[in-house]
Amino acid sequence: MERTVILKERSSGAYHLSAYFMAKTTSEMPMRMALPSIYMTISFWMAGISPKASLFFLTTFISLLSVIAGESIGLMVGASIYDMEKAMTTMTVASLGLMLLGGFFIENVPVWLAWGQYVSPFKYSFDASRQLVFDRDVPCDGSGALESLCGGSDTGFAKGADVADFLGVKGSVAFNALLLLVLGLVPRYIAYLALRAKKETDR
């Protein structure tokens, strides 16, 4: 519906498409950021991850970047596929696929699907968050979760960097944040180009 209105108003010369994109991005940003911020404020402290306020703000920042990246991918799909049902189906399959490839549910991704990890905002937010969380030594509790690092002992500590390597975390926090930013900008620009490429006769 929104796309139809925009194309009609653009055909009448009411305003430039770039002006709409900037207005949409800036006007919707506060609401897009509000709910994830509230969620992080509650869940971070309830989980008892760390008493550090700096870690909370950095983790929340990473989460907000992933929200922007996800929204951009949705805009790209919506602007590129003009049939509502097809766009919804495509976005559902894509979002579930990117979530599965992000490392939340599947640790060992099949080789033939490994490339999909690198277009998943879930992967970069997950890796960045784990880098932030494991910034200090982790106590060995004898549970066996870190058996290769603790040797089955329930005393001592495993180094944070070793834990990150054990979990398969890749890239630094800055690197993952940068790629989230790229995923937030590139699909949005593709969505802009898709709308701009709409022919006059199809509007």
Stockholm file with secondary structure:
# STOCKHOLM 1.0

chainA/1-203         MERTVILKERSSGAYHLSAYFMAKTTSEMPMRMALPSIYMTISFWMAGISPKASLFFLTTFISLLSVIAGESIGLMVGASIYDMEKAMTTMTVASLGLMLLGGFFIENVPVWLAWGQYVSPFKYSFDASRQLVFDRDVPCDGSGALESLCGGSDTGFAKGADVADFLGVKGSVAFNALLLLVLGLVPRYIAYLALRAKKETDR
#=GR chainA/1-203 SS CHHHHHHHHHHTTSSCHHHHHHHHHHHHHHHHHHHHHHHHHHHHHHHTCCSCHHHHHHHHHHHHHHHHHHHHHHHHHHHHCCSHHHHHHHHHHHHHHHHHHTTSSCSSCCGGGGGGGGGCHHHHHHHHHHHHHTSSCEECCSSSTTHHHHTTCSSSEECHHHHHHHTTCCSCHHHHHHHHHHHHHHHHHHHHHHHHTCCGGGC
#=GC SS_cons         CHHHHHHHHHHTTSSCHHHHHHHHHHHHHHHHHHHHHHHHHHHHHHHTCCSCHHHHHHHHHHHHHHHHHHHHHHHHHHHHCCSHHHHHHHHHHHHHHHHHHTTSSCSSCCGGGGGGGGGCHHHHHHHHHHHHHTSSCEECCSSSTTHHHHTTCSSSEECHHHHHHHTTCCSCHHHHHHHHHHHHHHHHHHHHHHHHTCCGGGC
//
